[in-house]
């Protein structure tokens, strides 16, 4: 009798050993199709390639010319209004490019000879966060902000949140790019970050 039952008992004992492997495979399959898993890593830009946008405020310093030095907001046409120069195109330019445009304009109009101009950002565009955070919405950008700090400013994650990788929309060289950003990725002005809902 024991001989007849041995194959059955042996088979029944072997089934539970295969279940963890099946469960692991299912988890890996779900992780592979998790929201955002198909996105390429988000390209990082640098201070030299960061371009200005509407609503940002810049401080223009013209050495020795206090009446021309000041803070200017980029209007909805993408310009700043500089004394004696009028509208100067700023949107889509780096701070170095904008400084060069102002210097060239001053020289061509024979207002200054060989002017020394610097431009720095005094107020950045806001950032946006959507999805599984307590308070999604628009927030002021702060230099050094990461994906994790932005989520913290938005009240933290909900219990449904996927907390390791996020989607970020970013404008680079005039083109909107969507990429995958880890928790420590640097957020830039104008970025739109989405926190996905996890599957399990």
GIURLIN-V219952 format. One record per residue. N is the residue number from 1. PSI is psi as a letter, one per 20 degrees, with the letter a starting at -180 (NA if undefined). OMEGA is omega as a letter, one per 30 degrees, with the letter a starting at -180 (NA if undefined). D_FIRST is the distance of its C-alpha to the first C-alpha in Angstrom with 1 decimal. Layout:
((N:PSI:OMEGA:D_FIRST) (N:PSI:OMEGA:D_FIRST))
This chain:
((1:g:l:0.0) (2:h:l:3.8) (3:h:a:5.3) (4:h:a:5.2) (5:i:a:6.4) (6:g:l:8.7) (7:h:a:11.3) (8:g:l:11.7) (9:h:l:12.1) (10:g:l:14.4) (11:g:a:16.4) (12:h:l:16.9) (13:h:a:18.2) (14:h:a:20.5) (15:g:a:22.2) (16:h:a:24.2) (17:h:a:25.5) (18:i:a:27.3) (19:g:l:28.9) (20:h:l:31.6) (21:h:l:32.7) (22:g:l:33.0) (23:g:l:35.0) (24:g:l:37.2) (25:h:l:38.0) (26:g:l:38.9) (27:g:l:41.2) (28:h:l:42.8) (29:g:l:43.4) (30:h:l:45.0) (31:h:a:47.1) (32:h:a:48.3) (33:j:l:49.7) (34:q:l:51.1) (35:p:l:54.7) (36:i:a:57.1) (37:h:a:54.6) (38:i:a:56.4) (39:q:l:59.8) (40:q:l:61.6) (41:q:a:62.8) (42:p:l:66.0) (43:p:l:69.1) (44:p:l:71.1) (45:r:l:74.8) (46:r:a:77.4) (47:h:a:80.6) (48:h:a:82.6) (49:i:l:80.8) (50:p:a:80.4) (51:q:a:82.7) (52:q:a:84.5) (53:r:a:83.9) (54:p:l:85.6) (55:i:l:86.0) (56:q:l:85.9) (57:p:l:88.9) (58:q:l:90.4) (59:o:l:93.0) (60:p:l:95.6) (61:o:l:97.8) (62:o:a:100.9) (63:p:l:102.5) (64:j:a:106.0) (65:m:a:105.8) (66:h:a:104.8) (67:i:l:105.9) (68:i:a:103.4) (69:p:l:100.6) (70:a:l:98.2) (71:p:a:94.9) (72:p:l:94.2) (73:p:l:91.5) (74:o:a:90.2) (75:a:a:91.0) (76:i:l:89.2) (77:i:l:91.2) (78:j:a:89.8) (79:r:l:93.2) (80:q:a:94.7) (81:o:a:98.4) (82:p:l:100.3) (83:p:a:103.9) (84:h:a:106.4) (85:h:a:103.6) (86:b:a:102.2) (87:p:l:98.8) (88:p:a:96.8) (89:p:a:93.4) (90:h:a:90.6) (91:p:l:87.4) (92:j:l:85.1) (93:q:l:87.2) (94:r:l:86.2) (95:h:l:88.4) (96:g:l:90.0) (97:g:l:90.7) (98:g:l:92.3) (99:g:a:94.4) (100:h:l:95.6) (101:g:a:96.5) (102:g:a:98.6) (103:g:l:100.3) (104:g:a:101.2) (105:g:l:102.4) (106:h:a:104.7) (107:g:a:106.1) (108:h:l:106.7) (109:j:l:108.5) (110:k:l:110.6) (111:h:l:109.7) (112:q:l:108.5) (113:p:l:108.7) (114:l:a:105.5) (115:q:l:103.7) (116:o:a:100.8) (117:p:l:98.1) (118:q:l:94.7) (119:p:l:92.2) (120:q:a:89.3) (121:p:l:86.9) (122:i:l:87.7) (123:p:a:85.5) (124:r:l:82.3) (125:q:l:80.7) (126:r:l:77.9) (127:r:a:74.2) (128:q:l:71.7) (129:p:a:68.1) (130:r:l:65.9) (131:b:a:62.3) (132:m:l:60.0) (133:r:a:62.6) (134:g:a:64.1) (135:m:l:67.6) (136:q:l:67.8) (137:b:a:71.4) (138:p:a:74.3) (139:q:l:75.1) (140:q:l:77.9) (141:q:l:77.0) (142:p:l:77.2) (143:p:a:77.5) (144:j:a:74.3) (145:p:l:72.1) (146:r:l:68.5) (147:h:a:65.8) (148:g:l:64.3) (149:h:l:67.7) (150:g:l:68.5) (151:h:l:65.3) (152:g:l:66.2) (153:h:l:69.7) (154:j:l:68.1) (155:j:a:66.4) (156:r:a:63.1) (157:q:l:59.9) (158:r:a:58.2) (159:i:a:54.6) (160:i:a:53.7) (161:q:l:55.6) (162:o:a:54.5) (163:j:a:56.3) (164:h:a:56.1) (165:q:a:57.9) (166:r:l:60.5) (167:p:l:62.7) (168:p:l:66.4) (169:p:a:69.1) (170:q:l:72.1) (171:p:a:75.3) (172:p:a:76.0) (173:k:l:79.2) (174:i:a:79.6) (175:p:l:76.1) (176:p:a:73.4) (177:p:l:70.2) (178:p:a:66.8) (179:r:l:64.5) (180:p:a:61.6) (181:p:l:62.8) (182:r:a:60.7) (183:h:a:61.5) (184:j:a:64.2) (185:q:l:66.0) (186:p:l:69.7) (187:q:a:70.9) (188:q:l:74.3) (189:p:l:76.9) (190:i:a:76.2) (191:q:l:72.4) (192:o:a:70.1) (193:p:l:66.7) (194:p:l:63.6) (195:o:a:60.6) (196:r:l:57.6) (197:p:l:54.9) (198:q:a:51.5) (199:h:a:48.4) (200:NA:NA:46.0))
